[in-house]
Amino acid sequence: MLKGKKILLGVCSGIAAYKAAFLTRLLVKAGAEVQVVMTPGAKEFITPLTLSTLSKKPVYTEFTSGTNGEWNNHVELGLKADLILIAPATANTIAKMANGMCDNLLLAVYLSARCPVMFTPAMDLDMLKHPATQKNMDTLKSFGNILIPSGTGELASGLHGEGRLAEPEEILKFVEDFFNRKKKLSGKKILISAGPTYEAIDPVRFIGNHSSGKMGVALAEEAAAEGAEVFLVIGPSSVKINHPHIKRTDVTSAQEMYDACTALFKKADVAIMSAAVADYRPAKVSAVKIKKKNSSLTIELEPTKDILAQLGKTKKKNQLVIGFALETNNELENAKKKLRSKNLDFIVLNSLQNKKAGFRHDTNKISIIDSNNKISNFELKNKDEVARDIIAHLTKKIKHA
């Protein structure tokens, strides 16, 4: 069932590492090409020879190997893989992954990879439940990494509870389901906007907002994972793009975003406008830096072009347009007004009144309002999980269209 799939199996140092032998055998038997990369400490629990024999490939543990010190190219290892599966994932490795540390080959491969990453924790109950570990796992999920939940049972410490490595058969099924799931957006072209816009005052200063682009990028990643070809138009943002089926266009100003979105919308099936576009820009931009004076400074502002309204106005019968509403007051009323006035198929509402929702947070709390005023409310979730809810709603909308 996994024939031809290249799976890089990362093995970390914990007693559960012995299960990597059974997992490797099951993956190979299912047709996968398995490349094992171990942390140096993992060799204390299971030998590279065992895993090499089962995978029929050399096992890598260091940056160099062989008598002549040949380099084990971590970038190449990451790019070749269809999936990185880290099992067991220890608290130490999870913490390093979440914080971008890179002191062994496995971490270097992880930071270089463009493919999906799955991790399944294995540690003592108290370690797993510690707020630091929970935060690190949430961070990995916010990056788009996929958690395979730990099992429950007797632990090495003698305690009984959550923290056991999931059984190899369970992990195999999880991987098979991932590769075999029907891509709900295959053949669809989706335009997504993300991030802020910066409207220049002079060569140094600008008018902007606090948007990070995280929500839009999460939507792009989820849509691409469901088989869509994604056109991402993104304002100034440092958020990393992982999926190879995302075509990124970087812009700075609202006008640049307008030009890019209106051009790309002509070949799109769906547009999801999640960017925080400036409503106003300076009417005149100084060619030189404006010097500070003791007197007040007045800047005349003019409205920017409304991207969402333009797409709603020009959309064809086979096109869908989805908007976002970030509100501070009269949230529902304002969102419904925006839904109607801009001819949207549905709108995603989130409020700055909700703690840990909105700009710069890794979490968001949304409501989806359909064109028939049906409202679906969701709990506070990581933005990658929020993206799944929105894309799931979109796929249902497409199905019933």
Residue pairs with C-beta under 8 A, 6 or more apart in sequence:
1 30
1 31
1 176
1 179
1 180
2 27
2 30
2 31
2 32
2 175
2 176
2 179
3 30
3 31
3 32
4 31
4 33
5 31
5 32
5 33
5 82
5 83
5 179
6 32
6 33
6 35
6 80
6 81
6 82
6 83
7 27
7 32
7 33
7 34
7 35
7 81
7 82
7 83
7 84
7 85
7 175
8 34
8 35
8 36
8 37
8 77
8 78
8 80
8 81
8 83
8 84
8 85
8 109
8 113
9 20
9 23
9 24
9 27
9 34
9 35
9 36
9 37
9 51
9 55
9 85
9 86
9 87
10 37
10 38
10 39
10 84
10 85
10 86
10 87
10 89
10 93
10 106
10 109
10 110
11 17
11 20
11 36
11 37
11 38
11 39
11 42
11 46
11 51
11 86
11 87
11 88
12 38
12 39
12 41
12 42
12 86
12 88
12 89
12 90
12 92
12 93
12 106
12 122
13 39
13 40
13 41
13 42
13 43
13 44
13 45
13 90
13 92
14 42
14 45
14 88
14 90
14 122
14 123
14 165
15 45
15 156
16 88
16 122
16 164
16 165
17 42
17 45
17 46
17 88
18 45
18 46
19 87
19 88
19 165
19 167
19 168
20 36
20 46
20 51
20 87
20 88
21 46
21 50
21 51
21 54
22 168
23 87
23 168
23 171
23 172
24 34
24 36
24 51
24 54
24 55
25 54
26 168
26 169
26 172
27 34
27 172
27 175
28 34
28 54
28 55
28 56
30 172
30 176
33 57
34 54
34 55
34 57
35 55
35 57
35 60
35 77
35 80
35 81
36 48
36 51
36 52
36 55
36 57
36 59
36 60
37 59
37 60
37 61
37 77
37 105
37 106
37 109
38 48
38 51
38 59
38 60
38 61
38 106
39 61
39 93
39 104
39 106
40 61
40 62
40 104
42 61
43 61
48 59
48 61
49 59
51 59
52 58
52 59
58 65
60 72
60 77
60 105
61 105
62 72
62 105
63 71
63 72
63 74
63 105
63 108
64 70
64 71
64 72
65 72
72 105
74 105
74 108
74 109
74 112
75 112
77 109
77 112
78 84
78 109
78 110
78 111
78 112
78 113
78 114
78 115
79 112
79 113
79 114
81 113
81 115
82 115
82 116
82 179
83 115
83 116
83 117
83 118
83 175
83 178
83 179
84 109
84 110
84 113
84 115
84 116
84 117
84 118
85 117
85 118
85 119
85 120
85 171
85 175
86 93
86 97
86 106
86 110
86 117
86 118
86 119
86 120
87 118
87 119
87 120
87 122
87 148
87 165
87 166
87 171
88 120
88 121
88 122
88 165
89 97
89 119
89 120
89 121
89 122
90 121
90 122
90 123
91 121
91 123
91 127
91 128
91 130
91 133
91 136
93 106
93 107
94 119
94 121
94 133
94 136
94 137
94 140
95 101
95 132
95 133
95 136
96 102
96 103
96 107
97 107
97 110
97 119
97 136
97 140
97 145
98 135
98 136
98 137
98 139
98 140
99 136
99 139
100 111
101 107
102 108
102 111
110 117
114 242
114 243
114 244
116 144
116 145
116 146
116 178
116 225
117 144
117 145
117 146
118 145
118 146
118 147
118 148
118 174
118 175
118 178
119 140
119 145
119 146
119 147
119 148
120 147
120 148
120 149
120 150
120 165
120 166
120 171
121 128
121 133
121 137
121 147
121 150
121 163
121 165
122 150
122 163
122 164
122 165
123 133
123 163
124 155
124 156
124 157
124 159
124 163
125 155
125 157
125 159
125 161
125 162
125 163
126 159
127 133
127 163
128 134
128 150
128 162
128 163
129 162
137 147
138 362
138 382
139 362
140 147
141 147
141 382
141 384
141 385
142 214
142 218
142 362
142 382
142 383
142 384
143 240
143 384
144 218
144 221
144 242
144 384
146 178
148 166
148 170
148 171
148 174
149 166
150 162
150 163
150 164
150 165
150 166
151 162
151 164
151 165
151 166
151 167
151 170
152 160
152 161
152 162
152 163
152 164
153 160
153 164
154 160
154 164
155 161
155 163
155 164
166 174
183 226
183 227
184 226
184 227
184 395
185 223
185 226
185 227
185 228
185 391
185 394
185 395
185 398
186 226
186 227
186 228
187 227
188 227
188 228
188 229
188 269
188 270
188 398
189 228
189 229
189 230
189 231
189 267
189 268
189 269
189 270
190 223
190 228
190 229
190 230
190 231
190 268
190 269
190 270
190 271
190 272
191 230
191 231
191 233
191 261
191 264
191 265
191 268
191 270
191 271
191 272
192 216
192 219
192 220
192 223
192 230
192 231
192 232
192 233
192 271
192 272
192 273
192 274
193 216
193 232
193 233
193 234
193 257
193 261
193 271
193 272
193 273
193 274
193 275
193 277
193 307
194 213
194 215
194 216
194 217
194 219
194 220
194 232
194 233
194 234
194 235
194 237
194 239
194 274
194 275
195 211
195 212
195 213
195 216
195 234
195 235
195 236
195 237
195 239
195 275
195 276
196 208
196 209
196 210
196 211
196 213
196 235
196 236
196 237
196 275
196 276
196 278
197 208
197 235
197 236
197 251
197 252
197 253
197 254
197 256
197 257
197 275
197 276
197 277
197 278
197 304
198 206
198 207
198 208
198 235
198 236
198 252
198 253
198 278
199 206
199 207
199 208
199 253
199 254
199 278
199 280
199 281
199 282
199 304
200 206
200 253
200 281
200 282
200 285
201 207
201 282
201 285
201 286
201 290
201 299
202 285
202 286
202 287
202 288
202 289
202 290
203 286
203 287
203 288
203 289
204 289
205 289
205 290
207 278
207 280
207 281
207 282
207 301
208 236
208 278
209 276
209 278
209 359
210 276
210 359
210 360
211 235
211 237
211 275
211 276
211 359
212 237
212 238
212 239
212 359
212 360
213 234
213 235
213 237
213 239
213 275
214 239
214 360
214 362
214 383
215 274
215 324
215 364
215 383
215 386
215 387
216 232
216 234
216 272
216 274
216 275
217 232
217 234
217 237
217 239
217 240
217 241
218 383
218 384
218 386
218 387
219 272
219 274
219 387
219 390
219 391
220 230
220 232
220 241
220 243
220 246
221 241
221 242
221 243
221 246
221 384
221 387
222 384
222 387
222 388
222 390
222 391
223 230
223 272
223 391
224 230
224 243
224 245
224 246
225 243
226 391
226 395
228 245
229 245
229 247
230 243
230 245
230 246
230 247
231 247
231 249
231 264
231 268
232 241
232 246
232 247
232 248
232 249
233 249
233 251
233 257
233 260
233 261
233 264
233 275
234 248
234 249
234 250
234 251
234 275
235 250
235 251
235 252
235 257
235 275
235 276
235 277
236 252
241 248
249 260
249 264
251 257
251 260
253 278
253 281
254 277
254 278
254 281
254 304
254 305
254 307
255 281
255 304
255 305
257 275
257 277
257 307
258 304
258 305
258 307
258 310
261 271
261 273
261 307
261 311
262 307
262 310
262 311
262 314
265 271
265 311
265 314
265 315
265 319
268 319
269 318
269 319
269 320
269 398
270 319
270 320
270 321
270 322
270 394
270 398
271 311
271 315
271 319
271 320
271 321
271 322
272 322
272 390
272 394
273 307
273 308
273 311
273 321
273 322
273 323
273 324
274 324
274 348
275 307
276 326
276 359
277 304
277 307
278 304
279 303
279 304
280 301
280 302
280 303
280 304
281 301
281 302
281 304
282 299
282 300
282 301
282 302
283 300
283 301
283 302
284 300
290 297
306 342
308 321
308 323
308 342
308 344
309 341
309 342
309 343
311 321
312 321
312 323
312 342
312 343
312 344
313 343
315 321
315 343
318 401
320 345
320 394
320 397
320 398
320 401
321 342
321 343
321 344
321 345
322 344
322 345
322 346
322 347
322 348
322 390
322 394
323 338
323 339
323 342
323 344
323 347
323 348
324 347
324 348
324 349
324 350
325 331
325 334
325 335
325 338
325 347
325 348
325 349
325 350
326 350
326 351
326 352
326 358
326 359
327 334
327 335
327 349
327 350
327 351
327 352
328 351
328 352
328 353
331 349
331 351
331 353
332 349
332 367
332 369
332 375
335 347
335 349
335 367
335 369
336 347
336 369
336 373
338 344
338 347
339 346
339 347
339 369
339 371
344 371
345 370
345 371
345 397
346 368
346 369
346 370
346 371
346 393
346 397
347 368
347 369
348 366
348 367
348 368
348 390
349 366
349 367
349 368
349 369
350 357
350 358
350 364
350 365
350 366
350 367
351 357
351 358
351 365
352 358
352 359
354 365
354 380
356 363
356 365
356 380
357 363
357 364
357 365
357 366
357 380
358 364
361 383
362 382
362 383
363 380
363 381
363 382
363 383
363 386
364 380
364 381
364 383
364 386
365 378
365 379
365 380
365 381
366 378
366 386
366 389
366 390
367 375
367 376
367 377
367 378
368 375
368 376
368 378
368 389
368 390
368 393
369 375
370 376
370 397
376 393
378 386
378 389
381 389
